[in-house]
Amino acid sequence: MKLRLEHHQGKKRKFWQIEVEGDTRTVTQGATKAKKPPTPKTKQFKSADAATANFHKEVDKKRAAGFFDPTSLESILAAHDLAPPDDAEVDAHRQACPHLSDEYLEVFKTGILNIDLRGDFGDPEEKFPGAYPDLASFAAAHSADDYIGDTALDATFYVVGELFDGAALVLINQGSRRNTVGLIENLDDSLLDHVTGDADATIEALLDEGLLELTEQSFATFVHERVLHHKGAAVEKQIALAQALQAVQEKVGENAESIETLDLSELGLQALPEALAACVHLHTLDLHKNELKDVPPVLRTLKKLAHLNLDSNRTGWKKKLPDWIAELPLLTFSYRYNMGEGFPKPVASMPTLRTLRLSGVDIVPPEIGALTKLEVLEIGGVEGAIDDALGSCSSLRELRLGRTQASLATIGKLQELEVLEADHFNRKVELTWPEGLGTLAKLRRLQLGSAKLPHNLAGLSSLEELVTSPDALPDGVCELASLKRLDLHYARIETLPENFGKLKNLEWLKLESSYVKSLPASFSTLPKLEWLNLATAADDLHIGSALAGLESLRFLALYFHALKTIEGSLATLKNLEELRIFREPAEDEDWKARLSFLTELPQLRRLMINHKLEPHVATLRPDVELT
């Protein structure tokens, strides 16, 4: 049960919305064009009947205060102390304007023409849909005699409104275009020169002279569309539902009952049609990157829905995730990059969840401990605490915390964990992960940013990838016997541990923008190293003979100034296929001699180098692709 009311006074536009679900009532109110969305206020009642009774009580109070339903003509009239004309008023209007059509009179009887658009609906800054967006007002039909002192035109048209520039909105009274709306820029005596005894002939003459402009809409359509459209969600909601219905029909076709997977992403949908309920076997629904402002109620009917993606819509936790979403048998729920912040409470009531992806979560509350079957958890933006209850999620295999300033004291309880990502790059706030981190024997990927690593890393016997940029690298890193990829990008370390060569399975090493100045002697004993980036931030990097024994190396990146620090021949890099040399040599440097080693690399196929040096390189190695 839901209703939205509005209140207008001059240019001020306010709205008030009330919604009841079960025994919970939610009220949202504020300015219709406020830059920041208002905060809903929720109240719990003793029963659903009590909440419903309060709904009607609050609605009556708002109506008495001048609020109205913008989708209801009756409500709009009541809010402005207006009423439809009675039979006597209809008869008097018919006598005053004898050429009125029955279609026009049906519009007149509704009372809609009593509403002055200028005062109640718009101003020169407002735009109306369709033809004549600068409409100023509607009015009951009246004679052209009010403007030019002659009734001869009445058989052809009556005046029913005006635009802000003074142009007249007219209603065609006779002929084949009867009941059609048109526009006349200037109501003056020149129009009389084209009046004939035939309405169609008069209209054609006015059209030929450019004095009259016609729309293709009937008067009823023209008036109702603008009043109700401008006042609120009536027409917009119909359009949104029509677009959604078309999108669903195009995706589903005639096989609704057999559809199991449905991708409705990036379609600009503002609603979902009830027709989606026909997809009774739907288990995977992708709605990311749409314009949904609420979680569509029709989802509640999808009793087999197991995987739901609502990323990047316009919904928000401040608008409250509906409690009924916990009724769905969801295994995967993705609700990232929407409006608002916080941990949505209904999520804690989804015991079937295996994968949960959220963003904008400031703290991870105790309720997380209820998700004991969770295997994948992605929560971005955690700046506050991570409750120790997360240690109860003992089935977790992947934990991604994004940029965070919080560690997890009970990390050692997550013994099934295979992936842990927690990007910490705020060096002003030191973050140390507990020793329990070193007990995760199944961990394969670890990403911790600048957070301080514990010393007991030897227990990470399955770790294959480590991404970190600490101020100090503990010797325990060299005990990671299974490590294949090590990313030390931005690490503030000047040296690598002396026993670095113990990483016999290391295949990929990134030292780009780190502070590393030298490589240990054991570096040349890395038998499986295939990819190496030595473009460090240190201008005095000394490579020495560290590359001499890297027979498996296929990719190498470094700065030109580091070439002069290489000791011995590079001919041992017999499998090197791609070389990237950044920057250009110093002006006084014998750079041609420095590049002579290129002839010693038999497998070299691609080379990236300063464009000024390319002609010389092309002479040395015409077989190499320059990039």
C-alpha positions as CSV (number, residue, x, y, z in Angstrom):
1,M,0.0,0.0,0.0
2,K,1.6,3.2,-1.2
3,L,0.6,6.8,-2.0
4,R,2.4,9.9,-3.0
5,L,0.9,13.3,-2.5
6,E,2.1,16.8,-3.5
7,H,1.6,20.4,-2.3
8,H,2.1,23.5,-4.5
9,Q,2.2,27.1,-3.3
10,G,3.6,29.5,-5.9
11,K,6.9,28.0,-7.1
12,K,7.3,25.8,-4.0
13,R,6.7,22.1,-4.6
14,K,6.6,19.6,-1.8
15,F,5.8,15.9,-1.7
16,W,4.8,13.5,1.0
17,Q,4.9,9.7,0.4
18,I,3.6,6.9,2.7
19,E,4.1,3.2,2.3
20,V,2.9,0.3,4.4
21,E,4.3,-3.2,4.2
22,G,2.9,-5.6,6.8
23,D,3.3,-3.9,10.2
24,T,5.8,-1.3,9.0
25,R,5.0,2.2,7.9
26,T,7.5,4.4,6.0
27,V,7.1,8.1,5.4
28,T,9.3,10.2,3.0
29,Q,8.8,13.9,2.5
30,G,10.7,16.9,1.1
31,A,11.0,19.3,-1.8
32,T,10.3,17.8,-5.2
33,K,13.5,19.2,-6.7
34,A,15.8,18.9,-3.7
35,K,19.5,18.1,-4.6
36,K,19.8,15.6,-1.8
37,P,17.2,12.7,-1.4
38,P,15.2,12.9,1.8
39,T,15.6,10.3,4.5
40,P,12.7,7.9,5.0
41,K,11.3,7.5,8.5
42,T,10.1,4.1,9.5
43,K,7.7,3.1,12.3
44,Q,6.7,-0.4,13.5
45,F,3.1,-1.1,14.6
46,K,1.7,-3.9,16.6
47,S,0.0,-5.4,13.6
48,A,-0.6,-5.0,9.9
49,D,-4.2,-3.7,10.6
50,A,-2.8,-1.0,12.9
51,A,-0.3,0.1,10.2
52,T,-3.1,0.2,7.6
53,A,-5.3,2.3,9.9
54,N,-2.5,4.7,10.5
55,F,-2.0,4.9,6.7
56,H,-5.5,6.2,6.1
57,K,-5.4,8.5,9.1
58,E,-2.2,10.2,7.9
59,V,-3.4,10.5,4.4
60,D,-6.6,12.2,5.6
61,K,-4.5,14.7,7.6
62,K,-2.4,15.6,4.6
63,R,-5.3,16.0,2.3
64,A,-6.9,18.4,4.8
65,A,-3.6,20.4,4.7
66,G,-3.9,20.9,0.9
67,F,-1.8,17.9,-0.3
68,F,-3.2,16.1,-3.3
69,D,-2.7,13.0,-5.5
70,P,-1.0,14.3,-8.7
71,T,-2.3,11.4,-10.7
72,S,-6.0,12.0,-9.8
73,L,-8.0,14.9,-11.3
74,E,-10.5,14.6,-8.4
75,S,-7.7,15.1,-5.9
76,I,-6.2,18.1,-7.7
77,L,-9.6,19.8,-7.9
78,A,-10.3,19.2,-4.2
79,A,-6.9,20.6,-3.2
80,H,-7.8,23.8,-5.0
81,D,-11.3,24.1,-3.7
82,L,-12.7,23.4,-7.2
83,A,-15.5,21.2,-8.3
84,P,-16.9,19.9,-11.6
85,P,-19.6,22.1,-13.1
86,D,-23.2,21.2,-12.3
87,D,-25.9,20.6,-15.0
88,A,-27.0,24.2,-15.0
89,E,-23.4,25.4,-15.6
90,V,-23.0,22.9,-18.5
91,D,-26.2,24.1,-20.1
92,A,-25.2,27.8,-19.7
93,H,-21.9,27.1,-21.3
94,R,-23.5,25.2,-24.2
95,Q,-25.8,28.2,-24.9
96,A,-23.0,30.7,-24.7
97,C,-21.0,28.7,-27.2
98,P,-23.4,26.9,-29.6
99,H,-20.7,25.3,-31.7
100,L,-19.3,23.1,-28.8
101,S,-18.8,19.4,-29.6
102,D,-19.9,16.6,-27.4
103,E,-16.2,15.6,-27.0
104,Y,-15.4,19.0,-25.6
105,L,-18.3,19.0,-23.2
106,E,-17.1,15.7,-21.7
107,V,-13.8,17.4,-20.9
108,F,-15.6,20.5,-19.6
109,K,-17.8,18.4,-17.2
110,T,-14.7,17.0,-15.5
111,G,-13.8,20.4,-14.1
112,I,-10.3,20.2,-15.5
113,L,-10.7,23.5,-17.4
114,N,-11.2,25.3,-14.1
115,I,-7.6,24.8,-13.2
116,D,-5.4,27.7,-14.1
117,L,-2.0,26.3,-15.2
118,R,-0.3,29.7,-14.7
119,G,-1.1,29.7,-11.0
120,D,-1.2,26.1,-10.1
121,F,1.0,24.2,-12.5
122,G,3.8,26.1,-14.1
123,D,5.6,29.3,-14.9
124,P,7.8,30.4,-17.9
125,E,10.6,28.2,-16.6
126,E,8.5,25.1,-16.7
127,K,8.2,23.0,-19.8
128,F,5.2,20.9,-20.8
129,P,5.4,17.8,-22.9
130,G,4.7,17.6,-26.6
131,A,3.5,20.5,-28.7
132,Y,3.6,24.0,-27.1
133,P,5.8,23.4,-24.1
134,D,5.4,27.1,-23.0
135,L,1.7,26.7,-22.3
136,A,0.4,29.3,-19.9
137,S,-3.1,28.3,-19.2
138,F,-6.2,26.4,-20.2
139,A,-9.7,28.0,-20.1
140,A,-13.3,27.1,-20.9
141,A,-14.1,27.8,-24.6
142,H,-14.9,31.4,-25.4
143,S,-15.5,33.5,-28.5
144,A,-13.0,35.2,-30.7
145,D,-15.2,38.2,-30.2
146,D,-13.4,38.6,-26.8
147,Y,-10.2,39.4,-28.9
148,I,-11.1,40.9,-32.2
149,G,-14.8,42.0,-31.8
150,D,-16.3,39.7,-34.3
151,T,-18.1,36.3,-33.8
152,A,-17.7,35.3,-37.5
153,L,-14.8,32.9,-36.5
154,D,-16.8,31.0,-33.9
155,A,-18.1,28.5,-36.4
156,T,-14.5,27.6,-37.1
157,F,-12.8,27.8,-33.7
158,Y,-13.1,28.8,-30.1
159,V,-10.2,30.1,-27.9
160,V,-9.4,27.7,-25.1
161,G,-6.0,28.9,-23.7
162,E,-2.9,30.8,-24.3
163,L,0.9,30.6,-24.4
164,F,3.3,32.8,-22.4
165,D,4.1,34.8,-25.5
166,G,0.4,35.7,-26.0
167,A,-0.4,33.2,-28.8
168,A,-3.9,31.7,-28.6
169,L,-4.7,28.0,-28.2
170,V,-7.8,27.2,-30.2
171,L,-10.3,24.4,-30.6
172,I,-11.6,23.6,-34.1
173,N,-15.4,23.5,-33.9
174,Q,-16.5,22.3,-37.3
175,G,-15.4,20.2,-40.3
176,S,-13.1,17.3,-40.7
177,R,-10.7,18.6,-38.1
178,R,-13.4,19.0,-35.4
179,N,-12.2,18.8,-31.8
180,T,-8.5,19.2,-32.8
181,V,-6.2,21.7,-31.0
182,G,-4.4,24.4,-32.9
183,L,-2.4,27.6,-32.4
184,I,-2.8,31.1,-33.8
185,E,0.0,33.5,-33.2
186,N,-2.0,36.7,-33.6
187,L,-5.7,37.1,-33.1
188,D,-6.5,40.2,-35.2
189,D,-8.8,41.5,-38.0
190,S,-6.6,39.9,-40.7
191,L,-8.1,36.6,-39.9
192,L,-11.5,37.8,-41.1
193,D,-10.3,38.1,-44.6
194,H,-10.1,34.3,-44.8
195,V,-13.5,33.4,-43.3
196,T,-15.9,31.6,-45.7
197,G,-19.1,29.8,-45.0
198,D,-17.3,26.5,-44.9
199,A,-15.2,25.6,-41.8
200,D,-12.8,23.3,-43.7
201,A,-12.2,26.0,-46.4
202,T,-11.6,28.6,-43.7
203,I,-9.1,26.3,-41.9
204,E,-7.3,25.5,-45.2
205,A,-7.0,29.2,-46.0
206,L,-5.5,30.0,-42.5
207,L,-3.1,27.1,-42.9
208,D,-2.0,28.2,-46.4
209,E,-1.3,31.8,-45.0
210,G,0.7,30.4,-42.1
211,L,-1.8,32.0,-39.7
212,L,-2.8,28.7,-38.1
213,E,-0.8,25.7,-36.8
214,L,-2.5,22.4,-36.0
215,T,-1.6,19.5,-33.7
216,E,-2.7,15.9,-34.3
217,Q,-4.2,15.6,-30.9
218,S,-7.8,15.7,-29.7
219,F,-8.7,18.2,-27.1
220,A,-9.2,15.6,-24.4
221,T,-5.8,14.0,-25.0
222,F,-4.1,17.4,-25.2
223,V,-5.5,18.6,-21.9
224,H,-5.3,15.5,-19.8
225,E,-1.8,14.6,-20.9
226,R,-0.5,18.0,-19.8
227,V,-2.3,18.4,-16.6
228,L,-1.7,15.0,-15.2
229,H,1.8,14.6,-16.7
230,H,3.0,17.9,-15.3
231,K,1.5,17.2,-11.9
232,G,3.2,13.9,-11.2
233,A,3.9,10.3,-12.0
234,A,0.8,9.2,-13.9
235,V,1.9,9.5,-17.5
236,E,5.6,8.9,-16.7
237,K,4.8,5.7,-14.9
238,Q,2.7,4.5,-17.8
239,I,5.6,5.2,-20.2
240,A,8.1,3.5,-17.9
241,L,5.9,0.4,-17.6
242,A,5.3,0.3,-21.4
243,Q,9.1,0.5,-22.0
244,A,9.7,-2.2,-19.5
245,L,7.0,-4.5,-20.9
246,Q,8.4,-4.1,-24.4
247,A,12.0,-4.9,-23.1
248,V,10.7,-8.0,-21.3
249,Q,8.7,-9.2,-24.3
250,E,11.7,-8.8,-26.6
251,K,13.9,-10.8,-24.3
252,V,11.4,-13.4,-23.3
253,G,9.3,-13.8,-26.5
254,E,6.6,-16.4,-26.1
255,N,8.7,-18.6,-23.8
256,A,8.1,-17.0,-20.5
257,E,7.5,-20.2,-18.6
258,S,10.7,-21.8,-19.9
259,I,13.0,-18.8,-19.3
260,E,15.7,-19.5,-16.7
261,T,18.2,-16.6,-17.3
262,L,17.2,-13.1,-18.2
263,D,19.5,-10.1,-19.0
264,L,17.7,-6.8,-18.7
265,S,20.8,-4.7,-18.0
266,E,21.6,-1.3,-19.4
267,L,18.1,-0.7,-20.8
268,G,17.3,2.5,-18.8
269,L,14.3,0.8,-17.1
270,Q,12.5,2.7,-14.5
271,A,10.1,-0.1,-13.6
272,L,9.4,-3.7,-14.3
273,P,6.0,-5.0,-15.5
274,E,3.9,-7.5,-13.7
275,A,4.2,-9.7,-16.9
276,L,7.6,-10.7,-15.6
277,A,5.8,-12.9,-13.0
278,A,5.1,-15.3,-15.9
279,C,8.7,-16.3,-15.8
280,V,8.0,-18.9,-13.1
281,H,11.3,-20.8,-13.6
282,L,13.6,-17.7,-13.7
283,H,16.6,-18.3,-11.5
284,T,19.1,-15.6,-12.8
285,L,18.1,-11.9,-13.4
286,D,20.5,-9.2,-14.3
287,L,19.2,-5.6,-13.8
288,H,22.4,-3.7,-13.4
289,K,22.8,-0.2,-14.9
290,N,19.1,0.8,-15.1
291,E,17.1,3.6,-13.6
292,L,15.2,1.7,-10.9
293,K,14.3,3.9,-7.9
294,D,12.8,1.0,-5.9
295,V,13.3,-2.7,-5.8
296,P,10.5,-3.8,-8.2
297,P,7.7,-5.5,-6.3
298,V,7.2,-8.1,-9.1
299,L,10.4,-9.7,-8.0
300,R,8.6,-11.0,-5.0
301,T,6.6,-13.4,-7.2
302,L,9.8,-15.1,-8.6
303,K,9.9,-18.0,-6.2
304,K,12.9,-19.7,-7.9
305,L,15.1,-16.6,-8.3
306,A,18.6,-17.5,-7.1
307,H,20.8,-14.9,-8.6
308,L,19.9,-11.2,-8.7
309,N,22.1,-8.2,-9.8
310,L,20.8,-4.7,-8.9
311,D,24.1,-2.9,-9.3
312,S,24.2,0.7,-10.5
313,N,20.6,1.7,-10.2
314,R,19.0,4.6,-8.4
315,T,17.8,2.6,-5.4
316,G,19.4,3.2,-2.0
317,W,19.5,1.8,1.5
318,K,18.3,5.1,2.8
319,K,15.2,4.3,0.8
320,K,15.1,1.0,2.6
321,L,15.6,-2.4,1.0
322,P,12.2,-4.1,1.3
323,D,12.0,-6.8,4.0
324,W,10.3,-9.2,1.5
325,I,13.5,-9.6,-0.5
326,A,14.6,-12.0,2.2
327,E,11.8,-14.3,1.1
328,L,13.5,-15.0,-2.2
329,P,15.8,-18.1,-2.3
330,L,18.8,-16.0,-3.3
331,L,22.2,-17.6,-3.6
332,T,23.8,-14.5,-5.2
333,F,22.8,-10.9,-4.5
334,S,24.7,-8.0,-5.9
335,Y,23.7,-4.5,-4.8
336,R,26.6,-2.1,-5.5
337,Y,26.9,1.5,-6.6
338,N,23.4,2.6,-5.7
339,M,22.4,5.6,-3.5
340,G,22.9,5.7,0.2
341,E,25.2,4.0,2.7
342,G,25.0,1.3,5.3
343,F,24.5,-2.4,5.6
344,P,21.0,-3.3,4.5
345,K,19.3,-5.2,7.3
346,P,17.2,-7.6,5.2
347,V,20.5,-9.1,3.9
348,A,21.1,-10.6,7.3
349,S,17.9,-12.6,6.9
350,M,19.0,-14.4,3.7
351,P,20.3,-17.7,5.1
352,T,20.6,-19.2,1.6
353,L,23.2,-16.6,0.4
354,R,26.4,-17.9,-1.0
355,T,27.6,-14.7,-2.7
356,L,27.0,-11.1,-1.5
357,R,28.4,-8.0,-3.2
358,L,27.7,-4.5,-1.6
359,S,29.4,-1.1,-1.7
360,G,29.3,2.0,0.4
361,V,29.3,0.0,3.6
362,D,30.9,2.0,6.4
363,I,30.9,-0.8,9.0
364,V,30.3,-4.6,8.9
365,P,27.7,-5.2,11.7
366,P,27.2,-8.3,13.9
367,E,24.3,-9.4,11.7
368,I,26.9,-10.6,9.2
369,G,27.5,-13.6,11.4
370,A,24.0,-15.0,10.5
371,L,25.3,-15.7,6.9
372,T,27.0,-19.0,7.8
373,K,26.8,-20.4,4.2
374,L,28.4,-17.4,2.6
375,E,31.3,-18.3,0.3
376,V,32.0,-15.0,-1.5
377,L,31.7,-11.6,0.2
378,E,32.6,-8.3,-1.4
379,I,32.0,-5.2,0.7
380,G,33.6,-1.9,-0.5
381,G,34.2,1.2,1.5
382,V,34.7,-0.2,5.0
383,E,36.2,2.6,7.1
384,G,34.9,1.6,10.5
385,A,34.9,-1.7,12.3
386,I,34.5,-5.2,10.9
387,D,32.6,-7.1,13.6
388,D,34.2,-10.2,14.9
389,A,31.0,-12.0,13.9
390,L,32.4,-12.3,10.4
391,G,34.6,-15.1,11.9
392,S,31.3,-17.1,12.1
393,C,31.2,-17.2,8.2
394,S,33.4,-20.2,8.2
395,S,32.5,-21.2,4.7
396,L,34.0,-18.0,3.2
397,R,36.3,-18.7,0.2
398,E,36.7,-15.1,-1.1
399,L,36.6,-11.9,1.0
400,R,37.0,-8.6,-0.8
401,L,36.9,-5.4,1.4
402,G,38.1,-2.9,-1.2
403,R,39.7,0.3,0.2
404,T,39.5,-0.2,4.0
405,Q,41.1,1.0,7.2
406,A,39.9,-2.0,9.2
407,S,41.4,-5.4,9.9
408,L,39.7,-8.5,11.1
409,A,40.8,-9.9,14.5
410,T,39.2,-13.3,13.8
411,I,40.7,-13.7,10.4
412,G,42.3,-17.0,11.5
413,K,38.8,-18.6,11.9
414,L,38.3,-18.3,8.1
415,Q,40.3,-21.5,7.3
416,E,38.5,-22.0,4.0
417,L,39.6,-18.6,2.7
418,E,41.3,-18.7,-0.8
419,V,41.1,-15.0,-1.7
420,L,41.6,-12.0,0.6
421,E,41.7,-8.5,-0.8
422,A,41.8,-5.4,1.4
423,D,43.3,-2.4,-0.2
424,H,44.8,-0.1,2.4
425,F,46.6,2.9,1.0
426,N,46.3,5.4,3.9
427,R,49.8,5.5,5.2
428,K,48.9,8.1,7.8
429,V,46.9,5.4,9.6
430,E,48.9,2.2,10.2
431,L,47.0,-1.0,9.7
432,T,48.5,-4.3,10.9
433,W,46.8,-7.5,10.1
434,P,46.8,-10.1,13.0
435,E,49.1,-13.1,13.2
436,G,46.1,-15.3,12.4
437,L,46.4,-14.3,8.8
438,G,49.5,-16.5,8.6
439,T,47.5,-19.6,9.4
440,L,45.3,-19.6,6.3
441,A,46.7,-22.6,4.6
442,K,44.3,-22.5,1.7
443,L,44.8,-18.9,0.8
444,R,45.8,-18.5,-2.9
445,R,45.6,-14.7,-3.4
446,L,46.4,-12.0,-0.9
447,Q,46.1,-8.2,-1.6
448,L,46.7,-5.9,1.4
449,G,47.9,-2.6,-0.1
450,S,50.2,-0.7,2.4
451,A,49.0,-2.7,5.4
452,K,51.7,-4.2,7.6
453,L,52.2,-7.9,7.0
454,P,52.6,-10.3,9.9
455,H,55.9,-12.2,10.2
456,N,54.5,-15.7,10.3
457,L,53.7,-16.0,6.6
458,A,55.2,-19.5,6.2
459,G,51.8,-21.0,7.1
460,L,50.4,-19.6,3.8
461,S,51.5,-22.8,2.0
462,S,49.1,-22.4,-0.9
463,L,49.6,-18.7,-1.6
464,E,50.3,-18.1,-5.3
465,E,49.7,-14.3,-5.6
466,L,50.7,-11.5,-3.2
467,V,49.9,-7.8,-3.9
468,T,51.3,-5.5,-1.3
469,S,53.1,-2.1,-1.0
470,P,54.3,-2.0,2.6
471,D,57.0,0.1,4.2
472,A,58.8,-3.0,5.2
473,L,58.9,-6.5,3.7
474,P,59.3,-9.3,6.3
475,D,61.7,-12.1,5.6
476,G,58.7,-14.5,5.9
477,V,57.7,-13.6,2.3
478,C,60.6,-15.7,1.1
479,E,59.1,-18.7,2.9
480,L,56.1,-18.7,0.5
481,A,57.1,-21.8,-1.5
482,S,54.0,-21.7,-3.8
483,L,54.2,-18.0,-4.7
484,K,54.0,-17.4,-8.4
485,R,53.1,-13.7,-8.6
486,L,54.4,-10.9,-6.4
487,D,53.3,-7.3,-6.9
488,L,55.3,-4.7,-4.9
489,H,54.1,-1.7,-6.9
490,Y,54.6,1.5,-4.7
491,A,56.3,-0.5,-1.9
492,R,58.5,1.8,0.2
493,I,61.3,-0.7,0.5
494,E,64.9,-0.2,-0.8
495,T,66.1,-3.7,-0.8
496,L,64.6,-7.2,-1.1
497,P,65.4,-9.9,1.5
498,E,68.8,-11.7,1.0
499,N,67.0,-15.0,0.7
500,F,64.7,-13.8,-2.0
501,G,66.1,-16.6,-4.3
502,K,64.1,-19.2,-2.2
503,L,61.0,-18.3,-4.2
504,K,61.7,-21.0,-6.7
505,N,58.2,-20.9,-8.2
506,L,58.0,-17.2,-8.7
507,E,57.0,-16.4,-12.3
508,W,55.9,-12.7,-12.2
509,L,57.5,-9.8,-10.2
510,K,56.5,-6.1,-10.3
511,L,58.7,-3.5,-8.7
512,E,57.4,-0.6,-10.7
513,S,57.4,2.7,-8.7
514,S,58.8,0.9,-5.6
515,Y,61.8,2.4,-3.8
516,V,64.0,-0.6,-4.5
517,K,67.6,0.4,-5.2
518,S,69.4,-3.0,-5.4
519,L,68.7,-6.7,-5.9
520,P,70.1,-9.4,-3.7
521,A,72.7,-11.9,-5.1
522,S,70.2,-14.7,-4.8
523,F,67.9,-12.9,-7.3
524,S,69.7,-14.5,-10.3
525,T,68.7,-18.0,-9.0
526,L,65.0,-17.6,-9.7
527,P,64.5,-20.4,-12.2
528,K,60.9,-19.8,-13.3
529,L,60.8,-16.0,-13.4
530,E,59.2,-15.0,-16.8
531,W,57.9,-11.4,-16.2
532,L,59.9,-8.7,-14.5
533,N,59.2,-4.9,-14.2
534,L,62.2,-3.0,-12.8
535,A,61.0,0.5,-13.5
536,T,61.5,1.5,-9.9
537,A,61.2,5.0,-8.5
538,A,64.9,5.0,-7.5
539,D,67.2,6.9,-9.8
540,D,70.1,5.0,-8.5
541,L,68.9,1.4,-9.0
542,H,71.9,-0.9,-9.3
543,I,71.1,-4.2,-11.1
544,G,74.6,-5.7,-11.1
545,S,74.6,-9.4,-12.2
546,A,71.1,-10.1,-10.8
547,L,69.7,-10.8,-14.3
548,A,72.5,-13.1,-15.5
549,G,70.9,-16.3,-14.6
550,L,67.3,-15.6,-15.5
551,E,67.0,-18.0,-18.4
552,S,63.2,-18.2,-18.3
553,L,62.7,-14.5,-18.5
554,R,60.4,-13.5,-21.4
555,F,59.4,-9.9,-20.4
556,L,61.6,-7.1,-18.9
557,A,60.9,-3.4,-18.2
558,L,63.3,-0.9,-16.8
559,Y,64.5,2.7,-17.2
560,F,67.3,3.6,-19.6
561,H,69.6,4.9,-16.8
562,A,69.5,1.4,-15.2
563,L,71.2,-0.2,-18.2
564,K,74.6,1.2,-17.2
565,T,74.4,-0.7,-13.9
566,I,74.1,-4.1,-15.5
567,E,77.2,-6.2,-15.0
568,G,78.1,-9.0,-17.4
569,S,76.5,-10.0,-20.7
570,L,72.7,-10.2,-21.2
571,A,73.2,-13.1,-23.6
572,T,72.0,-15.4,-20.9
573,L,68.4,-14.0,-21.4
574,K,68.1,-16.3,-24.3
575,N,64.3,-16.5,-24.0
576,L,63.5,-12.8,-23.7
577,E,60.7,-11.9,-26.1
578,E,59.6,-8.4,-25.0
579,L,61.7,-5.5,-23.7
580,R,60.5,-2.1,-22.5
581,I,63.0,0.7,-21.9
582,F,61.5,3.9,-20.5
583,R,62.8,7.4,-20.8
584,E,65.7,8.6,-23.0
585,P,69.4,8.5,-22.3
586,A,71.3,11.4,-20.8
587,E,72.8,13.9,-23.3
588,D,76.4,12.9,-22.4
589,E,75.8,9.1,-22.5
590,D,77.1,6.8,-25.1
591,W,73.7,5.4,-25.7
592,K,74.6,3.5,-28.9
593,A,77.1,1.4,-27.0
594,R,74.6,0.9,-24.3
595,L,72.2,-0.7,-26.7
596,S,74.7,-3.1,-28.3
597,F,73.4,-5.9,-26.1
598,L,70.2,-6.0,-28.3
599,T,72.1,-8.2,-30.8
600,E,72.7,-10.8,-28.1
601,L,69.0,-11.5,-27.5
602,P,68.0,-14.2,-30.1
603,Q,64.3,-14.5,-29.1
604,L,63.5,-10.7,-28.9
605,R,60.4,-9.9,-30.9
606,R,59.0,-6.6,-29.4
607,L,60.8,-3.5,-28.1
608,M,59.3,-0.3,-26.7
609,I,61.9,2.5,-26.6
610,N,62.1,6.3,-26.9
611,H,61.1,7.2,-30.5
612,K,64.4,9.2,-31.0
613,L,66.3,5.9,-30.7
614,E,64.2,3.9,-33.0
615,P,66.2,4.4,-36.2
616,H,69.4,3.1,-34.5
617,V,67.5,0.1,-33.0
618,A,65.9,-0.7,-36.4
619,T,69.4,-1.0,-37.8
620,L,70.6,-3.2,-35.0
621,R,67.5,-5.5,-35.0
622,P,65.5,-5.1,-38.2
623,D,63.5,-8.2,-37.1
624,V,62.1,-6.7,-34.0
625,E,58.7,-5.0,-33.8
626,L,59.0,-1.4,-32.4
627,T,56.0,-0.3,-30.2
